[in-house]
Amino acid sequence: MEHTYQYAWVIPLLPLPVIMSMGFGLFLIPTATKNLRRIWAFPSVLLLSIALVFSVHLSIQQIKGSSIYQYLWSWTINNDFSLEFGYLIDPLTSIMLILITTVGILVLIYSDDYMSHDEGYLRFFIYISFFNTSMLGLVTSSNLIQIYFFWELVGMCSYLLIGFWFTRPIAASACQKAFVTNRVGDFGLLLGILGFFWITGSLEFRDLFKIANNWIPNNGINSLLTTLCAFLLFLGAVAKSAQFPLHVWLPDAMEGPTPISALIHAATMVAAGIFLIARLLPLFISLPLIMSLISLIGTITLFLGATLALAQRDIKRSLAYSTMSQLGYMMLALGIGSYQAALFHLITHAYSKALLFLGSGSVIHSMEPLVGYSPDKSQNMVLMGGLKKYVPITRTTFLCGTLSLCGIPPLACFWSKDEILSNSWLYSPFFGIIASFTAGLTAFYMFRIYLLTFDGYLRVHFQNYSSTKEGSLYSISLWGKSIPKGVNRGFVLSTMKSEVSFFSQNIPKIPGNTRNRVGFFSTSFGAKNTFVYPRETGNTMLFPLLILFLFTLFVGSIGIQFDNGTSELTVLSKWLTPSISFFQESSNSSISSYEFFTNAFSSVSLAIFGLFIAYICYGSSYSFFQNLNLKNYLLQENSKKNFFDQVKKKVYSWSYNRGYIDVFYTRFFILGIRRFAELTHFFDKGVIDGIINGVGLAGFCIGEEIKYVGGGRISSYLFFFLCYVSLFIFFFLP
């Protein structure tokens, strides 16, 4: 066992050989490397699989009750200052290692097919492998300065991957927005690290927690300074995990490739902020004000993310706001001290949301032949619908992920979210009400995504166009080949009912008669019309979906409660207890079966109610509801006096426009800073430079005038001298 721990440092370094090989290959033999580019996916998956085997073995040792292992190397030693680098293996690290490697492997397999026709295939795999290295290094870090080093590498990889298609202005703008927003949090994180080093004289977790537990309660240090430094540390987590008010970068980050959304912006990188708070929780527990702030920010974020997801049209952006809301649940759980529930939800949400993002990529894949390779169309749920009969496997896996996020048992997220809701009610009824109401909203908007995508009929606009370049590929084209020159494309439309949407602005009204034959047709000279329908993705892309489907079904079992005769424990609580007792005392709380089923009934009822409302508003089979006249009442479009209709428009406007937060930031920060810069520029040019230039000009003018006074006559000089002396005597002498 000890021998295994000594070689745990290999885990973060395993993806590096592939990165270096691809980099040198592109530099030395670019043609051969590009021609053999599909081969590089195999060693990438193989090395990350080895890292997974190491991680599983370490986790098994942790479950068996092994002590926490830490290994350090001296980096810098100077008098009283020493800087050490190393790695820390504990239950929290082992959880994150398994999560990163499993999702990373599945995303790499998925990306091999998804990015197969992209010119940046090798560049993509270099970026994603380097991200895996950075993330593995982050979770195994043994001190704050090492965390900050890998924290910045993770941010750099995120910047490169969001702007992967940098030729598109919107993608370039999105990566810049993510970079600038995260600079705010990262700068705060750096200041917090330096502040605690100044307070404690150490960057090691063990020393930091001992001082926090001993000095802070005894007023050994300045509590105000400690609270400020802790807030700065928390600010780094706020930016990285897309918490309010630094959440604005996450929806725009969906401009990157879909596998990146599944890996970085659902399962791993956005979870880095949650990991940081969990790692430093013994420190934050000593500061009640910071714990209250963490829970408050988490509550605001979970509610805001749910409301902003209600009316989004882009399928990936809707899932991004869902991610933001679920991260808020985790932050709320950490803020109220529910450490195990937060990490449990981190695990279940990671697998469920990765499944949903990869499923959305499969949906986009099936839509691109119909609407083109523009993300505005291929990701627009307004143009989808009726895909369940064309992509049955994707539909089944997507439905599983949807129901899991909604909190339907026995799927994964039910167990973790139900625990967070229960603990929220115990901590504060205010937090419990908001968390429970948001759980109903989650069920509504997630089932809305499913219904708009897979239910009903396919909704597309009629278009005719022909390609101008034969055999060419658009820079973001991922699948298939371009249409040969002279081949026309168009769409056959199906009818749909205009009242399919709760927000009537969402779905366009499509004219035409009733037709069930929906698809894409191509025509050329001398050829018959050939209809092309949405089709299922290849096996390489379906395999990760099926594996994540199994994870979503069974990963919740680690949190299922069982009775051992004395108290109710879980496998997860037995696993995570050492990570808390390593720093402080903790006790396992137990609940009765009656309390568990009561809480579960409440949360499931909220989820079912949200599903019911979503089905009324977006479902395709309404005969029962039409007989009750419920749907017609809810969807009156012409009644301006209907109060519900007015509320609907307000909610739609708020949600679709992202709560006007981006508008506020644009006007207040961007335009405000520009106007302030223009004002300072004017002050610098007009006032500062004006004074200096004015003095020089005045001196020049005076000199020009004085030179005419000197005529060379001594009598004139004596006359002016006597005048000056007389004036001096008159004014200054009594």
Secondary structure, 3 states (H helix, E strand, C coil): CHHHHHCCCHHHHCCHHHHHHHHHHHHHCHHHHHHCHHHHHHHHHHHHHHHHHHHHHHHHHHHCCCCCEEEEEEEEEECCEEEEEEEEECHHHHHHHHHHHHHHHHHHHHHHHHCCCCCCHHHHHHHHHHHHHHHHHHHCCCEHHHHHHHHHHHHHHHHHHHCCCCCCHHHHHHHHHHHHHHHHHHHHHHHHHHHHHHHHCCCEHHHHHHHHHHCCCCCCCCHHHHHHHHHHHHHHHHHHCCCCCCCCHHHHHHHCCHHHHHHHHHHCCCHHHHHHHHHCHHHHHCCHHHHHHHHHHHHHHHHHHHHHCCCCCEHHHHHHHHHHHHHHHHHHHHHCCCHHHHHHHHHHHHHHHHHHHHHHHHHHHHHHHHHCCCHHHHCEHHHCCCHHHCCHHHHHHHHHHHHHHHCCCCCHHHHHHHHHHHHHHHHCHHHHHHHHHHHHHHHHHHHHHHHHHHCCCCCCCCCCEECCCCCCCCCCCCCCCCCCCCCEEEEECCCCCHHHCCCCCCCCCCCCCCCCCCEEEEECCCCCCEEECCCCCCHHHHHHHHHHHHHHHHHHHHHCCEECCCCEECHHHHHHHHHHHCCCCCCCCCCCHHHHHHHHHHHHHHHHHHHHHHHHHHCCCCHHHHHHCHHHHHCCCCCCCCHHHHHHHHHHHHHHCHHHHHHHHHHHHHHHHHHHHHHHHHHHHHHHHHHHHHHHHHHHHHHHHHCCCCCCCHHHHHHHHHHHHHHHHHHHCC
